[in-house]
């Protein structure tokens, strides 16, 4: 099972990825990050990477956020040794 952090989860592409992952047996979104929190995402949504609990370590990050978030996302991925698809 591949655990995914979906960065930019509330945008059009983020919602599409979440829908596709929900229909797969070999992956799941364990949390998302977006500037606007969302209650009905089906997974916890945080407004910043710093809010993600240590026990929510993903296997991979999928990013569909605004390019301005790339420096913090890159730092988070490197610090936690998590590959990212951007």
C-alpha angles and dihedrals in degrees: 000000000000114000113212133200106204110207111198091021098162098056124093095267093040091055090048092052090047091052093049093048091050088062095051126088097202100056140037137183108240095183144346138215125214137145089244115053118224127202099197100053095107091237135055113283119203128192094222139020090243090066095060110109118237091243091062095072108154128211091224141006120225111197128201097151133120114292091241090072093059098096093056092041092050091049091049092048094048094044092051096036093238122149115233133207106208 
